């Protein structure tokens, strides 16, 4: 039995934040029913598009705001680690996501480094 499950989601269209959040909640309910003792690490959606004011970037922020409350601190934990992909001005550079969606090896390394403390928090440093 796994010690931890991770649920990832992505948004492809603007103006559907509520629908996306509802789908994530439904997936969490199924996971909780099937794996009642598991801890679930729910990661916030990662940034999309280059500019902070871009429509999909705003939708991602809205989804993350809506799903943050799914965390109960006992079985479901929320972590928003996507900001590590952005430069100091909030831009998603081509070095991280050349098409503002698919990530480079450098991006995955940054995410992995940000995920480690979250995993330590949930599973302990000896995981």
PyMOL commands that set and color helices and strands:
alter all, ss='L'
color gray80, all
select helices_A, chain A and resi 17-34+55-70+82-85+105-123
alter helices_A, ss='H'
color red, helices_A
select strands_A, chain A and resi 4-7+39-43+76-79
alter strands_A, ss='S'
color yellow, strands_A
deselect
rebuild
show_as cartoon
